[in-house]
Amino acid sequence: MSHRIVWVDIPVSDLDRAIRFYSAVIGEPVTKEGGPGFAFGLLPHSDGEVGGCLYLPESDNTPSKVGPLIYLNAEGRLEQAIEAVEVSGGHVLQPIHEIGPHGFCAIILDSEGNRIAVHAPTR
């Protein structure tokens, strides 16, 4: 087993808005997938990588500023990712800062109200 975390579901209120936001911050297209009666935004990933999606919850799971913190990879484009946050409907909660030998990150609030970290090994 190479990863302890294998998938992440990020709850959203407006799927199309969230797809635009995450596509801008990640710098790659988030694709809208689904079938009859359901849709989700698939975060870009390759075979063997940890993946995830944006989804419209049917239960009491809603976007939140509390709970687990998901770190998105912004390697090689951390500054551009943070610049995309505000113009895409999010907010920077904690600007880019060093996290010791682990690189740099910023904490953001996405377009849906989720607290997310954006990370890169170098600035």
N, C-alpha and C positions, 0 to 999 in steps of 0.2 A: 504494500500500500504506500503510494508516494505522497498522498495528501490526506490530512485528517478532515479537512473541509472539502466537500465535493461539489456543492451547489449552493447558490444563494438566491432566495426569492426576495425582491424588494417591492413592498406594497406601494401602490400609487393611486391617486384619485382620478387623474386624467392621463390615460395611456399615451395618447398622441403627444401631449405636452411633455411628458416624462421621456418619451423616445427622443424628441428634439433636444431636450436638456442633456441627457446622457450622451447622445451622439456628439454634441458640441464639446462637452467636458472630456470625454474619452478620446475624441479625435478620430473616431471610426463610426461607421453607421451601426446603430442598433436596429435590427430588423424586426418588423412586425410579423408575427407568426400566429398560427392558430388553426381553428377549424370551426365547424358549425357551433355557434353559441359561446365561443371563447376566443380570446386573443391575448397575446403577451408580447413583450418586447425582449428579444433574445440578445443578451450582451455578447459581443464578439469574443470568441475563444476557439482554440484549436483542440483537436483530440488530445486527451491526456491532461489538459489544463483544467483548472477549476472554472466552472461556468456559472451563469446565473441569468435571471430574467426579471423584468418589470411586470407586475401583474395587478389586476383589479381584484382586490379581495372580496369574497362573498360573505365573509364572516366578520367578526369583530377585530380582525387584524387590520390595522390602519397605519399610515405613515406616522413616524414618531421621532422625536428628538432624544429619546431615552432608549436604553437597551444596548444590545451589541453594536459595536462600531465596525463597519465594513470598510476595508482599505482598497481603493481602486488604484490600479497601476497607471501611472502617468510618466513612466520612464522616458526621458528625452524630451518631454514637453510639459513639465510641471507648471511653468509660468503661463503657458498658453491655456492649460486646463483651468487654472484659477481665473485668468482673464475671461474665460467663457462662462464662468459661474453666474456673475451678476447680470450679464447681457442675456442670459438664457433663463432668467427667472429665479435664480437661487441667491443665496447670501453666503459670504465668507464669515464664518464664526470665529475662526482662529487662522491668521495668515500663515504663510509658509514659515516653518520653523524647523530647526535641526532636531533630530531625535537620536542623538549620539551616533554610534557607529552604524545605525540602521538607515541613515539617509535623512530625508526631509519629508514633511507632510504638511498639509493644511486641513482644517476641519471645515466642512461646508454644510449648508442646509440646502438640499436639492429643491427642485421646483414643486415637490409634493409635500415637503415638511420632514423629510428624513435627514438625520444627521449622518454624514458620510465623510470618510477621510480620503484624501487624494495623496498618493505617495510616489516618491522616486528615490532611487539610491543616491543620486547626485542632483545638484541644483543646476 
